[in-house]
Amino acid sequence: MRKLFFVLSAVLLSLAAAYSQSGPAPYSTIKTTGFALTETLTVDASEAPRKVFHARLTIPATAGDFVLLYPKWIPGEHGPTGPLVDTAGLFFRANGQPLSWHRDPLDMYTFHVDVPKGVTTIEASLDYMDAMESPGGFSAGSSATEKLAVLSWNWFALYPKGRGSDEVGVKATLRLPTEWSWASALPKESESAATISYATASLTTLVDSPVLMGQYLKKVPLQAGQTPEHELDIAADSAAALRLAAPQEKAFQNLVAEAGALYGARHYRDYHFLLTLSDHVAHFGLEHHESNDSRTGEGYLTDASQWTLGAGLLPHEYTHSWNGKYRRPAGLATPEYATPMKGNLLWVYEGLTEYFGFVLTARSGLQTPEQWREELAEVASGMSYRPGRNWRPLEDTATAAQQLYGSGGAFGNYRRSTDFYEEGALIWLEVDSLLRQKSNGTKSMDDFAHLFHGGENTPPAVKTYTFDDVVSTLNQLVPYDWRGLLTDRVLKVAEHAPLAGLENSGWKLVYTEKPNLIAKLDEHHGVDAIASLGLELSAQGYVRDAIEGGVAARKGIGPGMKIIAVNGRRFSAELLLNALREAQKSHTPIHLIVENTEYYRTVTLDYYDGPRYPHLVRIEGQPDLLSDILKPRVTTLPEPFKGQD
């Protein structure tokens, strides 16, 4: 993935200077009054099982060419992802009469409405069609099934050009399907039958407050009796999927307590974990200031494997309330949804969130320490097999995030993908280890979290930051060349993954024939032979990726091909692993039959080192900082969850 080249110091200085540029000023605190204009929005979700939502808006207007915008850059999605293509039935009217309109020929998200003289309010109507079992697309992905739906208000929003989202008030009303319940961080004003009237809120707050709804919906108070209030809201495709075992509830209770201990303050009125359990919606997590929209498989709470594999989802999204929402890179703090976002600091926004999410996963007991270390080994190994790091610095994966999110897995090792998440976490582990070493154990990233994300308890607010602010905060804790370290890790290409944090913490990455616990839990989804043959395969033998320069790639195998047979026998994951072991013993090549666009050929792999799985092992004689990082600060660990009958 890499080519060698020299990075001139002048280039580095100019890039570092770009970090310190401030973006537009965002909203500073949550608003409920004092808007420049107030719209009404009525959404009829009664046809959600049919994947159709109907919306009507009333919008204060001015005569002439009145310009309205549809949200394009959705916060947290880091790109121009507004699902305009999924809207239809757009009409504008005034006093019951239709108005002519046209779309801007250069900006598809801009609409010009011809408003007659004397008209001060117009009505708009539109329908939103939910994606059909789409696996991606964030909030534009599949969001509704026969029994549940997650509603994102940006689907229906239209607002006047020139107005910031904090200046526009919205009085929203929602109609649910019969016998469905709902959950949201958006405060309600009243509720009657299947209709909810919400308190007037800014467009900023509305878009930041999705609604989870469904026939099977369960609400679980967390840290009851403490303020602010926290609630786990779960909707599923079946009643059975809502069963919450005692160790699981204990872990979620711990998560709230441990996050409070980590950051030292909370910046929300109350908080809702909106958890969707379905095999028919897009699976992802999306942060909001007072809630998170997290979606995973229907068996998440009942199957031990799904539980362990998805353990980090809620800690990551919850952490974003502090890192990403309250503290936000200046380039991502735009005043509305048309201004492009600058993602070059996503290695802090997402990378630091990934690190703190890892930490909270362990401290709350969502994973055991052994499971946590095995997952970290997987992360370290995955970032080690990235030939693209020879040409692409980590910062560029952040800047290009809006392209990389939809790039798919093929050639991801050479192109690089959204590596600022996992590689960012490794970098912040290194920073944590250095803070602990250089302060003789008196300072850590916990202190950074208090200083950078803490302060006083507040309602939702935004404090922007730059690269300089990050460096300055670290230097307040321990004087060191943090600018130089982070510049080296983020702005320069590097042949090797940043594993110094592991070694500083008393652990090292090794490979053995023993399967990695986390990879083994997920083996029904495919075969991880990256550290051996340089292949990532589906369970059916399709090549998802081939490491550029790896054993298989050198023999002409690439993404999109399919392994048909191993040593003359029809492919299976078990057969391939047995072939690796046999080749190691007998020192005989492995023969594969490979299909590529309807052509077949035999490929011989001269590989004799057997299966290689990543693990972490202790470095003798070094302090075990990693185990101290994982220790709960204010809670006790629950019993490990072993699944439900």
C-alpha positions as CSV (number, residue, x, y, z in Angstrom):
1,M,0.0,0.0,0.0
2,R,2.8,2.4,0.3
3,K,5.5,4.0,-1.7
4,L,8.5,5.7,-0.1
5,F,8.8,9.4,-0.3
6,F,10.1,12.3,1.8
7,V,7.7,14.6,3.5
8,L,9.1,18.1,3.5
9,S,9.0,20.0,6.8
10,A,7.3,22.9,5.1
11,V,4.4,20.8,4.0
12,L,4.0,19.4,7.5
13,L,4.0,22.9,9.0
14,S,1.4,24.1,6.5
15,L,-0.8,21.0,7.3
16,A,-0.3,21.6,11.1
17,A,-1.3,25.2,10.7
18,A,-4.5,24.1,9.0
19,Y,-5.5,22.3,12.2
20,S,-5.6,25.6,14.0
21,Q,-8.1,27.3,11.7
22,S,-11.5,27.8,13.3
23,G,-14.7,27.0,11.5
24,P,-18.0,28.8,11.7
25,A,-19.4,29.4,15.1
26,P,-22.0,26.7,16.1
27,Y,-24.9,27.0,18.6
28,S,-23.5,27.5,22.0
29,T,-26.3,26.2,24.2
30,I,-29.6,24.5,23.7
31,K,-32.4,26.9,22.6
32,T,-36.2,26.6,23.2
33,T,-37.2,30.2,22.6
34,G,-36.0,33.3,20.8
35,F,-36.0,31.9,17.2
36,A,-35.9,34.1,14.1
37,L,-38.8,32.0,12.8
38,T,-40.8,29.0,13.8
39,E,-42.0,26.2,11.6
40,T,-44.5,23.4,12.3
41,L,-43.8,19.9,11.2
42,T,-46.4,17.1,11.3
43,V,-45.2,13.6,10.4
44,D,-47.5,10.7,9.9
45,A,-45.6,7.4,10.5
46,S,-48.7,5.2,10.5
47,E,-47.4,3.5,7.3
48,A,-43.9,2.9,8.7
49,P,-44.3,-0.9,8.2
50,R,-44.8,-0.1,4.5
51,K,-41.7,2.1,4.7
52,V,-43.5,5.3,3.8
53,F,-43.6,8.4,6.0
54,H,-45.8,11.5,5.2
55,A,-44.8,15.0,6.3
56,R,-46.4,18.5,6.2
57,L,-44.7,21.7,7.1
58,T,-45.7,25.3,7.5
59,I,-42.9,27.7,6.9
60,P,-42.8,31.5,7.4
61,A,-41.9,32.9,4.0
62,T,-41.2,36.1,2.0
63,A,-42.5,37.0,-1.4
64,G,-40.5,36.4,-4.5
65,D,-37.8,33.8,-5.0
66,F,-38.0,32.1,-1.7
67,V,-35.1,29.6,-1.2
68,L,-35.4,26.5,1.0
69,L,-32.7,24.0,1.8
70,Y,-32.9,20.3,2.6
71,P,-30.3,19.0,5.0
72,K,-27.2,17.7,3.2
73,W,-24.4,17.4,5.7
74,I,-25.8,15.4,8.6
75,P,-23.9,15.7,11.9
76,G,-22.1,12.5,12.9
77,E,-22.2,11.1,9.3
78,H,-19.2,13.2,8.2
79,G,-20.4,13.6,4.6
80,P,-23.1,15.0,2.3
81,T,-25.4,12.1,3.2
82,G,-28.8,13.7,3.4
83,P,-31.2,11.2,1.8
84,L,-32.9,13.6,-0.7
85,V,-33.1,10.8,-3.3
86,D,-35.6,9.0,-1.0
87,T,-38.1,11.8,-1.0
88,A,-41.1,12.2,-3.3
89,G,-44.4,13.9,-3.5
90,L,-43.0,17.4,-2.9
91,F,-45.6,20.2,-3.1
92,F,-45.7,23.8,-2.1
93,R,-48.9,25.7,-1.5
94,A,-50.1,29.1,-0.1
95,N,-53.7,29.7,0.9
96,G,-54.6,26.3,-0.6
97,Q,-53.1,27.2,-4.0
98,P,-50.2,25.4,-5.5
99,L,-46.9,27.3,-6.0
100,S,-44.4,26.8,-8.7
101,W,-40.9,25.7,-7.7
102,H,-37.7,24.4,-9.2
103,R,-34.6,22.7,-8.0
104,D,-31.3,24.6,-8.2
105,P,-29.4,23.2,-11.1
106,L,-26.1,23.3,-9.3
107,D,-27.1,22.3,-5.7
108,M,-29.7,19.5,-5.7
109,Y,-30.5,20.2,-2.0
110,T,-31.7,23.8,-2.8
111,F,-35.3,24.6,-3.9
112,H,-36.6,27.9,-5.3
113,V,-40.2,28.6,-4.5
114,D,-42.2,31.4,-6.3
115,V,-44.1,33.1,-3.4
116,P,-46.8,35.6,-4.4
117,K,-46.9,39.1,-2.9
118,G,-48.7,39.3,0.4
119,V,-48.0,35.7,1.3
120,T,-46.2,35.3,4.6
121,T,-46.5,31.5,5.2
122,I,-46.3,28.6,2.8
123,E,-47.2,24.9,3.3
124,A,-45.0,22.1,2.1
125,S,-45.7,18.4,1.9
126,L,-43.4,15.5,1.1
127,D,-43.2,11.7,1.5
128,Y,-40.1,9.8,2.6
129,M,-39.5,6.2,1.4
130,D,-37.3,4.2,3.7
131,A,-34.5,2.2,2.1
132,M,-35.2,-1.5,1.4
133,E,-33.0,-3.6,3.6
134,S,-30.0,-1.3,2.9
135,P,-27.0,-2.4,4.9
136,G,-25.4,1.1,4.9
137,G,-26.2,4.7,4.5
138,F,-26.3,5.6,8.2
139,S,-29.7,7.2,8.9
140,A,-30.5,6.9,5.2
141,G,-30.1,3.2,5.5
142,S,-32.9,0.7,6.2
143,S,-34.8,2.0,9.3
144,A,-38.2,0.3,9.4
145,T,-39.6,-3.2,9.6
146,E,-43.1,-4.6,10.2
147,K,-42.7,-4.1,13.9
148,L,-40.4,-1.1,14.4
149,A,-38.8,2.0,13.0
150,V,-36.2,4.7,13.7
151,L,-37.3,8.1,12.5
152,S,-34.7,10.8,11.7
153,W,-36.2,14.2,11.5
154,N,-33.8,15.4,8.9
155,W,-35.7,13.2,6.4
156,F,-38.4,15.9,6.4
157,A,-36.7,19.2,7.2
158,L,-36.8,22.2,4.9
159,Y,-35.5,25.6,6.2
160,P,-34.8,29.0,4.6
161,K,-31.4,29.7,3.1
162,G,-29.4,32.0,5.2
163,R,-30.7,30.8,8.5
164,G,-28.6,28.8,10.9
165,S,-30.2,25.6,12.3
166,D,-30.1,27.2,15.7
167,E,-32.2,30.2,14.5
168,V,-35.1,28.0,13.3
169,G,-37.7,26.8,15.8
170,V,-39.8,23.7,14.9
171,K,-43.0,22.6,16.6
172,A,-43.2,18.9,15.7
173,T,-46.0,16.4,15.9
174,L,-45.8,12.7,15.2
175,R,-48.4,10.0,14.6
176,L,-47.5,6.4,15.3
177,P,-48.8,3.1,13.9
178,T,-51.5,1.6,16.1
179,E,-50.3,-0.1,19.3
180,W,-46.8,1.2,18.9
181,S,-44.8,3.0,21.6
182,W,-42.0,5.5,21.2
183,A,-38.8,6.8,22.9
184,S,-36.7,9.9,22.2
185,A,-34.7,12.6,23.9
186,L,-37.0,15.2,22.4
187,P,-39.2,16.6,25.2
188,K,-42.9,16.0,24.6
189,E,-45.6,18.6,25.3
190,S,-48.6,16.3,25.1
191,E,-49.7,12.8,24.0
192,S,-53.1,11.6,22.9
193,A,-53.7,8.1,21.5
194,A,-51.1,7.5,18.9
195,T,-50.2,11.2,18.4
196,I,-47.3,12.9,20.2
197,S,-46.9,16.7,20.3
198,Y,-43.3,17.8,21.0
199,A,-42.2,21.0,22.7
200,T,-40.9,23.6,20.3
201,A,-37.2,23.1,19.7
202,S,-34.5,24.4,17.4
203,L,-33.9,22.6,14.2
204,T,-30.5,21.8,15.6
205,T,-32.1,19.9,18.5
206,L,-34.8,18.3,16.4
207,V,-32.4,16.8,13.9
208,D,-30.3,15.7,16.9
209,S,-33.2,13.8,18.5
210,P,-34.3,10.7,16.5
211,V,-37.4,8.8,17.6
212,L,-37.4,5.0,18.2
213,M,-40.8,3.4,17.8
214,G,-42.2,-0.1,17.7
215,Q,-44.7,-2.7,18.8
216,Y,-42.2,-4.3,21.0
217,L,-40.4,-1.6,23.0
218,K,-38.9,-1.7,26.4
219,K,-37.7,1.1,28.6
220,V,-35.1,0.4,31.3
221,P,-34.1,3.2,33.8
222,L,-30.3,3.4,34.4
223,Q,-28.8,4.7,37.6
224,A,-32.4,5.4,38.9
225,G,-32.7,8.2,41.4
226,Q,-29.7,10.1,40.1
227,T,-29.8,13.2,37.9
228,P,-29.6,13.6,35.0
229,E,-31.9,10.7,34.2
230,H,-30.7,7.9,31.9
231,E,-32.8,5.4,30.0
232,L,-32.1,2.3,27.9
233,D,-34.9,2.2,25.2
234,I,-35.0,-1.1,23.3
235,A,-37.1,-1.9,20.2
236,A,-37.0,-5.3,18.6
237,D,-38.7,-7.4,15.9
238,S,-40.0,-9.8,18.6
239,A,-40.9,-9.7,22.3
240,A,-38.4,-12.5,23.0
241,A,-35.5,-10.3,21.8
242,L,-36.2,-7.8,24.6
243,R,-35.1,-10.1,27.4
244,L,-32.3,-8.4,29.4
245,A,-30.3,-10.7,31.6
246,A,-29.1,-9.4,35.0
247,P,-25.4,-9.2,34.0
248,Q,-26.3,-7.2,30.9
249,E,-28.4,-4.7,32.9
250,K,-25.6,-4.4,35.4
251,A,-23.1,-3.7,32.6
252,F,-25.3,-0.9,31.2
253,Q,-25.8,0.5,34.7
254,N,-22.0,0.4,35.1
255,L,-21.5,2.2,31.7
256,V,-23.4,5.3,32.9
257,A,-21.5,5.4,36.2
258,E,-18.1,4.8,34.7
259,A,-18.7,7.5,32.0
260,G,-19.5,9.9,34.8
261,A,-16.3,9.0,36.6
262,L,-14.2,9.3,33.4
263,Y,-15.4,12.7,32.3
264,G,-16.4,14.3,35.6
265,A,-19.4,16.2,34.2
266,R,-22.4,15.6,32.0
267,H,-23.6,17.9,29.2
268,Y,-27.2,16.9,28.6
269,R,-30.7,17.3,30.3
270,D,-31.2,13.5,30.2
271,Y,-29.9,10.7,28.1
272,H,-31.5,7.9,26.0
273,F,-29.7,4.9,24.6
274,L,-32.0,4.1,21.6
275,L,-31.2,0.5,20.8
276,T,-32.8,-1.2,17.8
277,L,-32.6,-5.0,17.5
278,S,-33.4,-6.3,14.0
279,D,-31.8,-8.2,11.2
280,H,-33.6,-6.1,8.7
281,V,-32.3,-2.6,9.4
282,A,-28.9,-1.0,8.6
283,H,-26.5,-1.8,11.4
284,F,-24.5,1.1,12.7
285,G,-24.3,3.6,15.6
286,L,-24.9,7.3,15.2
287,E,-24.2,9.8,18.0
288,H,-26.5,12.5,19.2
289,H,-26.0,14.9,22.1
290,E,-28.8,13.5,24.4
291,S,-29.2,10.1,22.8
292,N,-27.7,7.6,20.4
293,D,-29.2,5.7,17.5
294,S,-27.6,2.2,17.8
295,R,-28.7,-0.7,15.6
296,T,-27.6,-4.3,15.7
297,G,-28.9,-7.8,15.3
298,E,-32.1,-9.2,16.8
299,G,-30.2,-11.7,18.9
300,Y,-27.9,-9.1,20.5
301,L,-29.3,-9.6,24.0
302,T,-29.9,-13.3,23.8
303,D,-26.9,-14.7,22.0
304,A,-23.5,-14.5,23.9
305,S,-21.5,-14.2,20.6
306,Q,-23.5,-11.2,19.3
307,W,-23.3,-9.6,22.8
308,T,-19.5,-9.9,22.9
309,L,-19.0,-8.8,19.3
310,G,-21.2,-5.8,19.8
311,A,-20.0,-4.8,23.2
312,G,-18.3,-1.6,22.1
313,L,-21.3,-0.1,20.2
314,L,-23.1,1.8,23.0
315,P,-19.9,2.9,24.9
316,H,-18.6,4.4,21.6
317,E,-21.8,6.3,20.8
318,Y,-22.3,7.4,24.4
319,T,-18.8,8.8,24.6
320,H,-19.7,11.0,21.6
321,S,-21.9,13.1,23.9
322,W,-18.7,14.4,25.3
323,N,-16.3,14.0,22.5
324,G,-17.9,15.0,19.2
325,K,-21.0,16.8,20.5
326,Y,-19.9,18.8,23.5
327,R,-16.3,19.2,22.4
328,R,-16.2,19.3,18.6
329,P,-13.5,20.1,16.0
330,A,-14.1,23.6,14.6
331,G,-14.3,22.2,11.1
332,L,-17.2,20.0,12.0
333,A,-19.1,22.6,14.0
334,T,-21.1,24.1,11.0
335,P,-24.0,26.5,11.6
336,E,-26.5,24.5,9.5
337,Y,-26.6,21.6,7.1
338,A,-25.4,23.1,3.8
339,T,-21.9,24.2,4.9
340,P,-19.4,21.4,4.1
341,M,-17.6,19.9,7.0
342,K,-13.9,19.5,7.4
343,G,-12.9,16.1,8.7
344,N,-9.1,16.4,9.2
345,L,-9.5,16.1,13.0
346,L,-11.6,12.9,12.9
347,W,-8.7,11.0,14.4
348,V,-9.6,12.9,17.6
349,Y,-13.4,13.0,17.1
350,E,-13.7,9.3,16.2
351,G,-10.2,8.0,17.2
352,L,-10.3,9.3,20.8
353,T,-14.0,8.2,21.0
354,E,-12.9,4.7,19.9
355,Y,-10.3,4.7,22.6
356,F,-12.5,5.9,25.4
357,G,-15.2,3.6,24.1
358,F,-12.8,0.7,24.4
359,V,-11.9,1.8,28.0
360,L,-15.6,2.1,29.0
361,T,-16.4,-1.3,27.5
362,A,-13.9,-3.0,29.8
363,R,-14.6,-0.9,32.9
364,S,-18.3,-1.5,32.7
365,G,-17.9,-5.2,32.2
366,L,-19.5,-5.4,28.7
367,Q,-16.5,-7.6,27.9
368,T,-14.2,-9.5,30.1
369,P,-10.5,-8.4,30.3
370,E,-9.5,-11.4,28.2
371,Q,-12.1,-10.6,25.5
372,W,-11.0,-7.0,25.6
373,R,-7.4,-7.8,25.0
374,E,-8.3,-10.2,22.2
375,E,-10.2,-7.5,20.5
376,L,-7.4,-5.0,20.9
377,A,-5.0,-7.7,19.4
378,E,-7.4,-7.9,16.4
379,V,-7.3,-4.1,16.0
380,A,-3.5,-4.0,16.3
381,S,-3.1,-6.8,13.7
382,G,-5.6,-5.3,11.3
383,M,-3.7,-1.9,11.3
384,S,-0.4,-3.8,10.8
385,Y,-1.6,-5.2,7.5
386,R,-2.2,-1.9,5.8
387,P,0.2,-1.5,2.9
388,G,-1.6,1.7,2.1
389,R,0.1,3.4,5.0
390,N,3.2,3.6,2.8
391,W,1.5,6.3,0.7
392,R,-1.4,7.6,2.7
393,P,-1.0,9.3,6.1
394,L,-3.7,8.7,8.7
395,E,-4.8,12.4,8.5
396,D,-5.8,11.9,4.8
397,T,-8.2,9.1,5.7
398,A,-9.9,11.5,8.0
399,T,-10.0,14.3,5.4
400,A,-11.4,11.9,2.8
401,A,-13.9,10.3,5.2
402,Q,-16.9,11.4,3.2
403,Q,-15.6,9.2,0.3
404,L,-14.2,6.3,2.4
405,Y,-17.4,5.5,4.3
406,G,-19.0,4.2,1.2
407,S,-15.9,2.7,-0.4
408,G,-16.5,-1.0,0.5
409,G,-14.0,-3.5,1.7
410,A,-12.3,-4.5,-1.5
411,F,-8.7,-3.3,-1.7
412,G,-9.3,-1.5,1.7
413,N,-5.8,-2.6,2.9
414,Y,-4.1,-0.8,0.0
415,R,-6.5,2.2,-0.4
416,R,-7.0,2.4,3.4
417,S,-10.4,3.0,4.8
418,T,-11.7,4.9,7.8
419,D,-8.6,3.9,9.7
420,F,-8.8,7.0,11.9
421,Y,-11.1,5.0,14.2
422,E,-9.0,2.0,15.1
423,E,-5.5,3.4,14.4
424,G,-6.6,6.6,16.2
425,A,-7.4,4.4,19.3
426,L,-3.9,2.9,19.1
427,I,-2.4,6.4,19.0
428,W,-4.4,7.5,22.1
429,L,-3.4,4.4,23.9
430,E,0.2,5.5,23.3
431,V,-0.6,8.9,24.6
432,D,-2.2,7.4,27.7
433,S,0.8,5.2,28.3
434,L,3.2,8.1,28.0
435,L,1.2,10.3,30.3
436,R,1.4,7.5,32.9
437,Q,5.1,6.9,32.4
438,K,6.2,10.5,32.5
439,S,4.1,11.4,35.5
440,N,5.1,8.3,37.5
441,G,1.5,7.2,37.4
442,T,-0.1,10.4,38.6
443,K,-1.6,11.5,35.2
444,S,-3.5,9.6,32.5
445,M,-6.1,10.1,29.8
446,D,-8.7,10.1,32.5
447,D,-7.2,13.5,33.6
448,F,-7.3,14.6,30.0
449,A,-11.0,13.7,29.8
450,H,-11.8,15.7,33.0
451,L,-9.8,18.7,31.7
452,F,-10.9,18.7,28.1
453,H,-14.5,17.2,28.3
454,G,-15.6,17.9,31.9
455,G,-16.0,21.1,33.8
456,E,-19.5,21.9,35.1
457,N,-22.7,19.9,34.3
458,T,-24.5,21.8,31.5
459,P,-27.4,21.3,29.1
460,P,-26.2,20.5,25.5
461,A,-23.6,23.0,24.4
462,V,-20.7,23.0,22.0
463,K,-17.1,24.0,22.7
464,T,-15.0,23.8,19.5
465,Y,-11.4,22.9,19.5
466,T,-8.3,22.8,17.2
467,F,-5.2,20.7,17.1
468,D,-3.5,23.4,19.2
469,D,-6.1,23.0,21.9
470,V,-5.5,19.3,22.1
471,V,-1.7,19.8,22.3
472,S,-2.1,22.5,24.9
473,T,-4.3,20.4,27.1
474,L,-1.8,17.5,27.0
475,N,1.0,19.9,28.0
476,Q,-1.0,21.1,31.0
477,L,-0.9,17.5,32.3
478,V,2.6,16.6,31.4
479,P,5.1,18.8,29.4
480,Y,6.3,16.8,26.4
481,D,6.6,17.2,22.6
482,W,3.0,16.1,22.0
483,R,2.8,18.2,18.9
484,G,5.8,16.3,17.4
485,L,4.4,12.9,18.5
486,L,1.0,13.5,17.1
487,T,2.4,15.0,13.9
488,D,4.5,11.9,13.4
489,R,1.6,9.6,14.0
490,V,-1.0,11.4,12.0
491,L,0.5,13.6,9.3
492,K,3.4,11.3,8.2
493,V,3.3,8.0,6.4
494,A,4.6,5.2,8.5
495,E,5.5,1.6,7.5
496,H,4.4,0.1,10.8
497,A,1.2,0.4,12.9
498,P,1.6,2.6,16.0
499,L,2.0,-0.2,18.6
500,A,4.2,1.7,21.0
501,G,1.2,2.1,23.4
502,L,0.9,-1.6,23.8
503,E,4.6,-2.1,24.5
504,N,4.7,1.0,26.9
505,S,1.7,-0.7,28.7
506,G,3.6,-3.9,29.2
507,W,2.1,-6.0,26.4
508,K,3.1,-7.0,22.9
509,L,1.4,-8.4,19.8
510,V,2.2,-12.0,18.9
511,Y,0.8,-14.6,16.5
512,T,0.1,-18.2,17.3
513,E,-2.0,-21.1,15.9
514,K,-4.5,-20.6,18.7
515,P,-7.6,-18.9,17.3
516,N,-8.3,-15.3,18.5
517,L,-11.4,-15.4,20.8
518,I,-13.1,-12.5,19.1
519,A,-12.4,-13.7,15.5
520,K,-13.6,-17.2,16.5
521,L,-17.0,-15.8,17.6
522,D,-17.4,-14.2,14.2
523,E,-16.0,-17.1,12.1
524,H,-19.5,-18.0,10.7
525,H,-19.3,-14.7,8.8
526,G,-16.0,-15.5,7.1
527,V,-12.3,-16.6,7.3
528,D,-9.6,-14.3,8.6
529,A,-6.4,-15.5,6.9
530,I,-4.9,-12.0,6.7
531,A,-1.8,-12.7,8.8
532,S,-1.1,-15.9,6.9
533,L,-2.2,-16.0,3.3
534,G,-3.1,-12.3,3.2
535,L,-6.8,-13.1,2.6
536,E,-10.1,-12.1,4.0
537,L,-12.8,-14.5,2.8
538,S,-16.6,-14.9,3.2
539,A,-17.9,-18.2,4.7
540,Q,-18.6,-19.2,1.1
541,G,-15.1,-18.5,-0.1
542,Y,-15.5,-15.1,-1.8
543,V,-12.4,-12.9,-1.6
544,R,-13.4,-9.8,0.3
545,D,-9.8,-8.5,0.3
546,A,-6.3,-9.6,-0.5
547,I,-3.4,-7.9,1.2
548,E,-1.3,-6.1,-1.5
549,G,2.0,-7.8,-1.6
550,G,0.7,-10.8,0.4
551,V,1.1,-14.5,-0.3
552,A,-2.2,-14.7,-2.2
553,A,-2.0,-11.4,-4.0
554,R,1.4,-12.3,-5.4
555,K,-0.2,-15.3,-7.0
556,G,-2.9,-13.2,-8.7
557,I,-5.8,-13.6,-6.2
558,G,-7.8,-10.5,-5.7
559,P,-11.1,-9.2,-4.3
560,G,-14.2,-10.5,-6.1
561,M,-12.8,-13.9,-6.9
562,K,-14.0,-17.1,-5.2
563,I,-12.1,-20.0,-3.8
564,I,-13.9,-23.0,-5.2
565,A,-11.7,-25.8,-3.9
566,V,-8.7,-26.4,-1.6
567,N,-6.4,-29.3,-2.5
568,G,-9.0,-30.7,-4.9
569,R,-11.9,-30.6,-2.4
570,R,-14.8,-28.1,-2.3
571,F,-14.0,-25.1,-0.2
572,S,-14.9,-24.7,3.4
573,A,-13.4,-22.6,6.1
574,E,-12.4,-25.7,8.1
575,L,-10.8,-27.3,5.0
576,L,-8.7,-24.2,4.3
577,L,-7.4,-24.0,7.9
578,N,-6.6,-27.8,7.9
579,A,-4.7,-27.2,4.6
580,L,-2.6,-24.5,6.4
581,R,-1.7,-26.9,9.2
582,E,-0.9,-29.7,6.8
583,A,1.3,-27.5,4.7
584,Q,3.2,-26.5,7.8
585,K,3.8,-30.1,8.7
586,S,4.6,-31.5,5.3
587,H,6.1,-28.5,3.7
588,T,3.9,-29.1,0.6
589,P,2.2,-26.2,-1.3
590,I,-1.5,-25.5,-1.0
591,H,-3.5,-25.8,-4.3
592,L,-6.6,-23.7,-4.8
593,I,-9.1,-23.6,-7.6
594,V,-10.1,-20.0,-8.1
595,E,-13.0,-18.6,-10.1
596,N,-12.7,-15.1,-11.6
597,T,-15.5,-13.7,-13.8
598,E,-16.5,-17.2,-15.0
599,Y,-12.9,-18.4,-15.6
600,Y,-11.2,-21.0,-13.5
601,R,-7.6,-21.6,-12.7
602,T,-5.4,-23.4,-10.3
603,V,-3.2,-21.4,-7.9
604,T,-0.3,-22.8,-6.0
605,L,0.6,-21.1,-2.7
606,D,4.0,-21.8,-1.3
607,Y,3.2,-21.0,2.3
608,Y,4.3,-23.1,5.2
609,D,3.9,-21.1,8.5
610,G,0.5,-22.4,9.4
611,P,-2.5,-20.4,10.7
612,R,-1.5,-17.1,12.5
613,Y,-3.9,-15.5,14.9
614,P,-3.1,-12.2,16.9
615,H,-2.9,-12.1,20.7
616,L,-1.5,-9.9,23.4
617,V,1.1,-11.3,25.8
618,R,2.9,-9.7,28.7
619,I,6.3,-8.3,28.4
620,E,8.3,-9.6,31.3
621,G,9.7,-7.1,33.7
622,Q,7.5,-4.2,32.6
623,P,4.7,-2.7,34.6
624,D,1.2,-3.8,33.5
625,L,-0.3,-0.4,32.7
626,L,-2.9,-1.9,30.4
627,S,-4.7,-3.7,33.2
628,D,-4.8,-0.5,35.3
629,I,-6.4,1.3,32.3
630,L,-9.2,-1.4,32.3
631,K,-10.0,-1.3,36.0
632,P,-13.4,0.0,37.0
633,R,-13.3,3.3,38.8
634,V,-16.6,3.3,40.6
635,T,-18.4,0.0,39.9
636,T,-17.9,-3.8,40.3
637,L,-17.9,-6.0,37.3
638,P,-20.9,-8.2,36.5
639,E,-20.7,-11.9,35.9
640,P,-19.8,-12.7,32.3
641,F,-22.8,-13.0,30.1
642,K,-23.1,-16.6,28.7
643,G,-26.3,-16.2,26.6
644,Q,-30.0,-17.1,27.2
645,D,-31.9,-20.2,26.5
